[in-house]
């Protein structure tokens, strides 16, 4: 069964290779393309932020020294 969401795919990709066997070349050729695709999927599927409570901040009085 394949993971459905990009976050799960990314988490599984990061744990697929034990750290003692990770090399720079392996990261470049194996993990980097997978993680880049997952990151792109996460960006595309992320909902736009909603600002429900956008009010101006109150002006605070200046301290008197």
PDB file with one MODEL, atoms N, CA, C and O in Angstrom:
MODEL        1
ATOM      1  N   UNK A   1       0.835  -1.181   0.000  1.00  0.00           N
ATOM      2  CA  UNK A   1       0.000   0.000   0.000  1.00  0.00           C
ATOM      3  C   UNK A   1       0.884   1.250   0.000  1.00  0.00           C
ATOM      4  O   UNK A   1       1.783   1.371   0.832  1.00  0.00           O
ATOM      5  N   UNK A   2       0.638   2.159  -0.909  1.00  0.00           N
ATOM      6  CA  UNK A   2       1.412   3.384  -1.028  1.00  0.00           C
ATOM      7  C   UNK A   2       0.857   4.462  -0.097  1.00  0.00           C
ATOM      8  O   UNK A   2      -0.358   4.588   0.053  1.00  0.00           O
ATOM      9  N   UNK A   3       1.745   5.239   0.530  1.00  0.00           N
ATOM     10  CA  UNK A   3       1.250   6.352   1.342  1.00  0.00           C
ATOM     11  C   UNK A   3       0.545   7.380   0.470  1.00  0.00           C
ATOM     12  O   UNK A   3       0.955   7.634  -0.663  1.00  0.00           O
ATOM     13  N   UNK A   4      -0.509   7.964   1.003  1.00  0.00           N
ATOM     14  CA  UNK A   4      -1.347   8.856   0.205  1.00  0.00           C
ATOM     15  C   UNK A   4      -0.856  10.292   0.207  1.00  0.00           C
ATOM     16  O   UNK A   4      -0.972  10.977  -0.809  1.00  0.00           O
ATOM     17  N   UNK A   5      -0.319  10.761   1.304  1.00  0.00           N
ATOM     18  CA  UNK A   5       0.030  12.183   1.353  1.00  0.00           C
ATOM     19  C   UNK A   5       1.544  12.378   1.294  1.00  0.00           C
ATOM     20  O   UNK A   5       2.316  11.485   1.642  1.00  0.00           O
ATOM     21  N   UNK A   6       1.941  13.548   0.853  1.00  0.00           N
ATOM     22  CA  UNK A   6       3.357  13.851   0.642  1.00  0.00           C
ATOM     23  C   UNK A   6       4.145  13.849   1.943  1.00  0.00           C
ATOM     24  O   UNK A   6       5.316  13.470   1.940  1.00  0.00           O
ATOM     25  N   UNK A   7       3.545  14.257   3.052  1.00  0.00           N
ATOM     26  CA  UNK A   7       4.258  14.277   4.334  1.00  0.00           C
ATOM     27  C   UNK A   7       4.642  12.859   4.762  1.00  0.00           C
ATOM     28  O   UNK A   7       5.737  12.648   5.282  1.00  0.00           O
ATOM     29  N   UNK A   8       3.765  11.900   4.551  1.00  0.00           N
ATOM     30  CA  UNK A   8       4.068  10.508   4.898  1.00  0.00           C
ATOM     31  C   UNK A   8       5.150   9.953   3.983  1.00  0.00           C
ATOM     32  O   UNK A   8       6.045   9.238   4.432  1.00  0.00           O
ATOM     33  N   UNK A   9       5.066  10.283   2.707  1.00  0.00           N
ATOM     34  CA  UNK A   9       6.094   9.838   1.756  1.00  0.00           C
ATOM     35  C   UNK A   9       7.450  10.399   2.156  1.00  0.00           C
ATOM     36  O   UNK A   9       8.447   9.678   2.149  1.00  0.00           O
ATOM     37  N   UNK A  10       7.492  11.672   2.502  1.00  0.00           N
ATOM     38  CA  UNK A  10       8.747  12.307   2.911  1.00  0.00           C
ATOM     39  C   UNK A  10       9.304  11.646   4.165  1.00  0.00           C
ATOM     40  O   UNK A  10      10.499  11.362   4.239  1.00  0.00           O
ATOM     41  N   UNK A  11       8.445  11.400   5.151  1.00  0.00           N
ATOM     42  CA  UNK A  11       8.899  10.769   6.391  1.00  0.00           C
ATOM     43  C   UNK A  11       9.462   9.375   6.119  1.00  0.00           C
ATOM     44  O   UNK A  11      10.490   9.000   6.683  1.00  0.00           O
ATOM     45  N   UNK A  12       8.800   8.617   5.267  1.00  0.00           N
ATOM     46  CA  UNK A  12       9.290   7.273   4.945  1.00  0.00           C
ATOM     47  C   UNK A  12      10.591   7.317   4.158  1.00  0.00           C
ATOM     48  O   UNK A  12      11.468   6.476   4.357  1.00  0.00           O
ATOM     49  N   UNK A  13      10.719   8.291   3.266  1.00  0.00           N
ATOM     50  CA  UNK A  13      11.957   8.403   2.490  1.00  0.00           C
ATOM     51  C   UNK A  13      13.133   8.727   3.405  1.00  0.00           C
ATOM     52  O   UNK A  13      14.233   8.211   3.207  1.00  0.00           O
ATOM     53  N   UNK A  14      12.908   9.575   4.399  1.00  0.00           N
ATOM     54  CA  UNK A  14      13.996   9.952   5.302  1.00  0.00           C
ATOM     55  C   UNK A  14      14.420   8.803   6.207  1.00  0.00           C
ATOM     56  O   UNK A  14      15.563   8.767   6.662  1.00  0.00           O
ATOM     57  N   UNK A  15      13.520   7.870   6.474  1.00  0.00           N
ATOM     58  CA  UNK A  15      13.870   6.744   7.344  1.00  0.00           C
ATOM     59  C   UNK A  15      14.210   5.483   6.556  1.00  0.00           C
ATOM     60  O   UNK A  15      14.489   4.446   7.158  1.00  0.00           O
ATOM     61  N   UNK A  16      14.194   5.544   5.234  1.00  0.00           N
ATOM     62  CA  UNK A  16      14.424   4.352   4.415  1.00  0.00           C
ATOM     63  C   UNK A  16      15.870   3.872   4.473  1.00  0.00           C
ATOM     64  O   UNK A  16      16.121   2.671   4.372  1.00  0.00           O
ATOM     65  N   UNK A  17      16.808   4.769   4.632  1.00  0.00           N
ATOM     66  CA  UNK A  17      18.222   4.406   4.631  1.00  0.00           C
ATOM     67  C   UNK A  17      18.793   4.714   6.016  1.00  0.00           C
ATOM     68  O   UNK A  17      18.704   5.851   6.480  1.00  0.00           O
ATOM     69  N   UNK A  18      19.375   3.721   6.676  1.00  0.00           N
ATOM     70  CA  UNK A  18      19.964   3.967   7.993  1.00  0.00           C
ATOM     71  C   UNK A  18      21.077   5.018   7.897  1.00  0.00           C
ATOM     72  O   UNK A  18      21.827   5.037   6.922  1.00  0.00           O
ATOM     73  N   UNK A  19      21.185   5.883   8.898  1.00  0.00           N
ATOM     74  CA  UNK A  19      22.153   6.984   8.844  1.00  0.00           C
ATOM     75  C   UNK A  19      23.594   6.537   8.613  1.00  0.00           C
ATOM     76  O   UNK A  19      24.356   7.250   7.959  1.00  0.00           O
ATOM     77  N   UNK A  20      23.982   5.385   9.128  1.00  0.00           N
ATOM     78  CA  UNK A  20      25.374   4.949   8.966  1.00  0.00           C
ATOM     79  C   UNK A  20      25.709   4.619   7.516  1.00  0.00           C
ATOM     80  O   UNK A  20      26.885   4.530   7.164  1.00  0.00           O
ATOM     81  N   UNK A  21      24.695   4.434   6.665  1.00  0.00           N
ATOM     82  CA  UNK A  21      24.931   4.121   5.264  1.00  0.00           C
ATOM     83  C   UNK A  21      24.706   5.317   4.334  1.00  0.00           C
ATOM     84  O   UNK A  21      24.917   5.214   3.126  1.00  0.00           O
ATOM     85  N   UNK A  22      24.288   6.420   4.885  1.00  0.00           N
ATOM     86  CA  UNK A  22      24.042   7.606   4.055  1.00  0.00           C
ATOM     87  C   UNK A  22      25.353   8.258   3.639  1.00  0.00           C
ATOM     88  O   UNK A  22      26.223   8.516   4.471  1.00  0.00           O
ATOM     89  N   UNK A  23      25.478   8.514   2.383  1.00  0.00           N
ATOM     90  CA  UNK A  23      26.626   9.268   1.866  1.00  0.00           C
ATOM     91  C   UNK A  23      26.080  10.459   1.090  1.00  0.00           C
ATOM     92  O   UNK A  23      24.896  10.505   0.757  1.00  0.00           O
ATOM     93  N   UNK A  24      26.936  11.402   0.812  1.00  0.00           N
ATOM     94  CA  UNK A  24      26.517  12.573   0.044  1.00  0.00           C
ATOM     95  C   UNK A  24      25.998  12.164  -1.331  1.00  0.00           C
ATOM     96  O   UNK A  24      25.013  12.717  -1.819  1.00  0.00           O
ATOM     97  N   UNK A  25      26.656  11.207  -1.943  1.00  0.00           N
ATOM     98  CA  UNK A  25      26.229  10.742  -3.270  1.00  0.00           C
ATOM     99  C   UNK A  25      24.857  10.085  -3.207  1.00  0.00           C
ATOM    100  O   UNK A  25      24.031  10.281  -4.098  1.00  0.00           O
ATOM    101  N   UNK A  26      24.611   9.304  -2.151  1.00  0.00           N
ATOM    102  CA  UNK A  26      23.316   8.641  -2.020  1.00  0.00           C
ATOM    103  C   UNK A  26      22.204   9.666  -1.803  1.00  0.00           C
ATOM    104  O   UNK A  26      21.108   9.527  -2.347  1.00  0.00           O
ATOM    105  N   UNK A  27      22.490  10.686  -1.014  1.00  0.00           N
ATOM    106  CA  UNK A  27      21.497  11.736  -0.791  1.00  0.00           C
ATOM    107  C   UNK A  27      21.191  12.440  -2.105  1.00  0.00           C
ATOM    108  O   UNK A  27      20.031  12.684  -2.435  1.00  0.00           O
ATOM    109  N   UNK A  28      22.251  12.768  -2.858  1.00  0.00           N
ATOM    110  CA  UNK A  28      22.078  13.478  -4.129  1.00  0.00           C
ATOM    111  C   UNK A  28      21.305  12.674  -5.163  1.00  0.00           C
ATOM    112  O   UNK A  28      20.428  13.206  -5.844  1.00  0.00           O
ATOM    113  N   UNK A  29      21.627  11.404  -5.276  1.00  0.00           N
ATOM    114  CA  UNK A  29      21.043  10.612  -6.363  1.00  0.00           C
ATOM    115  C   UNK A  29      19.748   9.909  -5.977  1.00  0.00           C
ATOM    116  O   UNK A  29      18.917   9.639  -6.844  1.00  0.00           O
ATOM    117  N   UNK A  30      19.560   9.609  -4.702  1.00  0.00           N
ATOM    118  CA  UNK A  30      18.398   8.831  -4.298  1.00  0.00           C
ATOM    119  C   UNK A  30      17.364   9.658  -3.548  1.00  0.00           C
ATOM    120  O   UNK A  30      16.206   9.728  -3.959  1.00  0.00           O
ATOM    121  N   UNK A  31      17.776  10.282  -2.454  1.00  0.00           N
ATOM    122  CA  UNK A  31      16.808  10.975  -1.607  1.00  0.00           C
ATOM    123  C   UNK A  31      16.415  12.358  -2.114  1.00  0.00           C
ATOM    124  O   UNK A  31      15.250  12.741  -2.007  1.00  0.00           O
ATOM    125  N   UNK A  32      17.352  13.103  -2.655  1.00  0.00           N
ATOM    126  CA  UNK A  32      17.056  14.479  -3.066  1.00  0.00           C
ATOM    127  C   UNK A  32      15.918  14.565  -4.085  1.00  0.00           C
ATOM    128  O   UNK A  32      15.023  15.393  -3.910  1.00  0.00           O
ATOM    129  N   UNK A  33      15.912  13.750  -5.138  1.00  0.00           N
ATOM    130  CA  UNK A  33      14.795  13.846  -6.091  1.00  0.00           C
ATOM    131  C   UNK A  33      13.443  13.500  -5.457  1.00  0.00           C
ATOM    132  O   UNK A  33      12.433  14.143  -5.743  1.00  0.00           O
ATOM    133  N   UNK A  34      13.435  12.481  -4.597  1.00  0.00           N
ATOM    134  CA  UNK A  34      12.184  12.089  -3.936  1.00  0.00           C
ATOM    135  C   UNK A  34      11.701  13.199  -3.024  1.00  0.00           C
ATOM    136  O   UNK A  34      10.524  13.559  -3.038  1.00  0.00           O
ATOM    137  N   UNK A  35      12.616  13.740  -2.227  1.00  0.00           N
ATOM    138  CA  UNK A  35      12.234  14.792  -1.282  1.00  0.00           C
ATOM    139  C   UNK A  35      11.825  16.077  -1.999  1.00  0.00           C
ATOM    140  O   UNK A  35      10.931  16.783  -1.532  1.00  0.00           O
ATOM    141  N   UNK A  36      12.459  16.387  -3.113  1.00  0.00           N
ATOM    142  CA  UNK A  36      12.078  17.573  -3.883  1.00  0.00           C
ATOM    143  C   UNK A  36      10.661  17.431  -4.431  1.00  0.00           C
ATOM    144  O   UNK A  36       9.876  18.378  -4.402  1.00  0.00           O
ATOM    145  N   UNK A  37      10.345  16.245  -4.925  1.00  0.00           N
ATOM    146  CA  UNK A  37       8.988  16.005  -5.440  1.00  0.00           C
ATOM    147  C   UNK A  37       7.961  16.080  -4.314  1.00  0.00           C
ATOM    148  O   UNK A  37       6.875  16.630  -4.496  1.00  0.00           O
ATOM    149  N   UNK A  38       8.302  15.531  -3.159  1.00  0.00           N
ATOM    150  CA  UNK A  38       7.382  15.587  -2.017  1.00  0.00           C
ATOM    151  C   UNK A  38       7.164  17.025  -1.570  1.00  0.00           C
ATOM    152  O   UNK A  38       6.038  17.422  -1.269  1.00  0.00           O
ATOM    153  N   UNK A  39       8.235  17.803  -1.526  1.00  0.00           N
ATOM    154  CA  UNK A  39       8.114  19.199  -1.118  1.00  0.00           C
ATOM    155  C   UNK A  39       7.229  19.973  -2.097  1.00  0.00           C
ATOM    156  O   UNK A  39       6.423  20.806  -1.684  1.00  0.00           O
ATOM    157  N   UNK A  40       7.380  19.698  -3.379  1.00  0.00           N
ATOM    158  CA  UNK A  40       6.552  20.357  -4.388  1.00  0.00           C
ATOM    159  C   UNK A  40       5.085  19.982  -4.206  1.00  0.00           C
ATOM    160  O   UNK A  40       4.203  20.835  -4.314  1.00  0.00           O
ATOM    161  N   UNK A  41       4.827  18.708  -3.930  1.00  0.00           N
ATOM    162  CA  UNK A  41       3.447  18.263  -3.681  1.00  0.00           C
ATOM    163  C   UNK A  41       2.864  18.940  -2.451  1.00  0.00           C
ATOM    164  O   UNK A  41       1.702  19.348  -2.449  1.00  0.00           O
ATOM    165  N   UNK A  42       3.677  19.058  -1.405  1.00  0.00           N
ATOM    166  CA  UNK A  42       3.195  19.725  -0.189  1.00  0.00           C
ATOM    167  C   UNK A  42       2.841  21.186  -0.466  1.00  0.00           C
ATOM    168  O   UNK A  42       1.829  21.690   0.024  1.00  0.00           O
ATOM    169  N   UNK A  43       3.674  21.857  -1.247  1.00  0.00           N
ATOM    170  CA  UNK A  43       3.396  23.265  -1.579  1.00  0.00           C
ATOM    171  C   UNK A  43       2.120  23.408  -2.395  1.00  0.00           C
ATOM    172  O   UNK A  43       1.319  24.311  -2.152  1.00  0.00           O
ATOM    173  N   UNK A  44       1.930  22.516  -3.362  1.00  0.00           N
ATOM    174  CA  UNK A  44       0.757  22.598  -4.232  1.00  0.00           C
ATOM    175  C   UNK A  44      -0.534  22.281  -3.485  1.00  0.00           C
ATOM    176  O   UNK A  44      -1.578  22.862  -3.782  1.00  0.00           O
ATOM    177  N   UNK A  45      -0.475  21.374  -2.527  1.00  0.00           N
ATOM    178  CA  UNK A  45      -1.677  20.936  -1.824  1.00  0.00           C
ATOM    179  C   UNK A  45      -1.973  21.732  -0.560  1.00  0.00           C
ATOM    180  O   UNK A  45      -2.983  21.490   0.101  1.00  0.00           O
ATOM    181  N   UNK A  46      -1.125  22.655  -0.228  1.00  0.00           N
ATOM    182  CA  UNK A  46      -1.323  23.447   0.986  1.00  0.00           C
ATOM    183  C   UNK A  46      -2.374  24.523   0.736  1.00  0.00           C
ATOM    184  O   UNK A  46      -2.345  25.216  -0.281  1.00  0.00           O
ATOM    185  N   UNK A  47      -3.285  24.647   1.666  1.00  0.00           N
ATOM    186  CA  UNK A  47      -4.335  25.658   1.536  1.00  0.00           C
ATOM    187  C   UNK A  47      -3.752  27.055   1.778  1.00  0.00           C
ATOM    188  O   UNK A  47      -2.785  27.223   2.521  1.00  0.00           O
ATOM    189  N   UNK A  48      -4.355  28.033   1.143  1.00  0.00           N
ATOM    190  CA  UNK A  48      -3.933  29.408   1.354  1.00  0.00           C
ATOM    191  C   UNK A  48      -4.264  29.823   2.786  1.00  0.00           C
ATOM    192  O   UNK A  48      -5.295  29.422   3.327  1.00  0.00           O
ATOM    193  N   UNK A  49      -3.392  30.626   3.403  1.00  0.00           N
ATOM    194  CA  UNK A  49      -3.683  31.064   4.767  1.00  0.00           C
ATOM    195  C   UNK A  49      -4.908  31.973   4.808  1.00  0.00           C
ATOM    196  O   UNK A  49      -5.162  32.748   3.885  1.00  0.00           O
ATOM    197  N   UNK A  50      -5.644  31.861   5.879  1.00  0.00           N
ATOM    198  CA  UNK A  50      -6.848  32.661   6.053  1.00  0.00           C
ATOM    199  C   UNK A  50      -6.634  33.563   7.257  1.00  0.00           C
ATOM    200  O   UNK A  50      -6.275  33.092   8.337  1.00  0.00           O
ATOM    201  N   UNK A  51      -6.852  34.850   7.073  1.00  0.00           N
ATOM    202  CA  UNK A  51      -6.704  35.806   8.166  1.00  0.00           C
ATOM    203  C   UNK A  51      -8.055  36.206   8.704  1.00  0.00           C
ATOM    204  O   UNK A  51      -8.651  37.171   8.224  1.00  0.00           O
ATOM    205  N   UNK A  52      -8.551  35.484   9.692  1.00  0.00           N
ATOM    206  CA  UNK A  52      -9.858  35.787  10.259  1.00  0.00           C
ATOM    207  C   UNK A  52      -9.827  37.000  11.180  1.00  0.00           C
ATOM    208  O   UNK A  52     -10.774  37.785  11.218  1.00  0.00           O
ATOM    209  N   UNK A  53      -8.747  37.146  11.911  1.00  0.00           N
ATOM    210  CA  UNK A  53      -8.685  38.188  12.931  1.00  0.00           C
ATOM    211  C   UNK A  53      -7.561  39.167  12.590  1.00  0.00           C
ATOM    212  O   UNK A  53      -6.499  39.148  13.212  1.00  0.00           O
ATOM    213  N   UNK A  54      -7.803  40.001  11.620  1.00  0.00           N
ATOM    214  CA  UNK A  54      -6.793  40.960  11.204  1.00  0.00           C
ATOM    215  C   UNK A  54      -7.276  42.344  11.601  1.00  0.00           C
ATOM    216  O   UNK A  54      -8.028  42.997  10.878  1.00  0.00           O
ATOM    217  N   UNK A  55      -6.827  42.763  12.757  1.00  0.00           N
ATOM    218  CA  UNK A  55      -7.193  44.092  13.257  1.00  0.00           C
ATOM    219  C   UNK A  55      -5.931  44.883  13.510  1.00  0.00           C
ATOM    220  O   UNK A  55      -4.880  44.297  13.768  1.00  0.00           O
ATOM    221  N   UNK A  56      -6.007  46.195  13.444  1.00  0.00           N
ATOM    222  CA  UNK A  56      -4.822  46.981  13.761  1.00  0.00           C
ATOM    223  C   UNK A  56      -4.475  46.825  15.244  1.00  0.00           C
ATOM    224  O   UNK A  56      -5.353  46.716  16.100  1.00  0.00           O
ATOM    225  N   UNK A  57      -3.200  46.819  15.511  1.00  0.00           N
ATOM    226  CA  UNK A  57      -2.762  46.718  16.901  1.00  0.00           C
ATOM    227  C   UNK A  57      -3.001  48.037  17.611  1.00  0.00           C
ATOM    228  O   UNK A  57      -2.868  49.098  17.001  1.00  0.00           O
ATOM    229  N   UNK A  58      -3.350  47.991  18.888  1.00  0.00           N
ATOM    230  CA  UNK A  58      -3.575  49.239  19.608  1.00  0.00           C
ATOM    231  C   UNK A  58      -2.264  49.999  19.798  1.00  0.00           C
ATOM    232  O   UNK A  58      -1.196  49.404  19.936  1.00  0.00           O
ATOM    233  N   UNK A  59      -2.371  51.302  19.800  1.00  0.00           N
ATOM    234  CA  UNK A  59      -1.199  52.145  20.016  1.00  0.00           C
ATOM    235  C   UNK A  59      -0.953  52.217  21.514  1.00  0.00           C
ATOM    236  O   UNK A  59      -1.826  52.609  22.287  1.00  0.00           O
ATOM    237  N   UNK A  60       0.247  51.833  21.904  1.00  0.00           N
ATOM    238  CA  UNK A  60       0.589  51.869  23.323  1.00  0.00           C
ATOM    239  C   UNK A  60       1.164  53.237  23.677  1.00  0.00           C
ATOM    240  O   UNK A  60       1.885  53.838  22.880  1.00  0.00           O
ATOM    241  N   UNK A  61       0.845  53.726  24.872  1.00  0.00           N
ATOM    242  CA  UNK A  61       1.407  55.029  25.256  1.00  0.00           C
ATOM    243  C   UNK A  61       2.916  54.954  25.433  1.00  0.00           C
ATOM    244  O   UNK A  61       3.462  53.921  25.819  1.00  0.00           O
ATOM    245  N   UNK A  62       3.577  56.067  25.143  1.00  0.00           N
ATOM    246  CA  UNK A  62       5.020  56.158  25.307  1.00  0.00           C
ATOM    247  C   UNK A  62       5.343  56.197  26.810  1.00  0.00           C
ATOM    248  O   UNK A  62       4.640  56.859  27.572  1.00  0.00           O
ATOM    249  N   UNK A  63       6.373  55.510  27.228  1.00  0.00           N
ATOM    250  CA  UNK A  63       6.741  55.569  28.653  1.00  0.00           C
ATOM    251  C   UNK A  63       7.306  56.945  29.001  1.00  0.00           C
ATOM    252  O   UNK A  63       7.999  57.574  28.201  1.00  0.00           O
ATOM    253  N   UNK A  64       7.000  57.379  30.177  1.00  0.00           N
ATOM    254  CA  UNK A  64       7.540  58.665  30.658  1.00  0.00           C
ATOM    255  C   UNK A  64       8.748  58.364  31.543  1.00  0.00           C
ATOM    256  O   UNK A  64       8.637  57.661  32.547  1.00  0.00           O
ATOM    257  N   UNK A  65       9.854  58.885  31.170  1.00  0.00           N
ATOM    258  CA  UNK A  65      11.075  58.642  31.925  1.00  0.00           C
ATOM    259  C   UNK A  65      11.291  59.695  32.893  1.00  0.00           C
ATOM    260  O   UNK A  65      12.277  59.664  33.629  1.00  0.00           O
TER     261      UNK A  65
ENDMDL
END
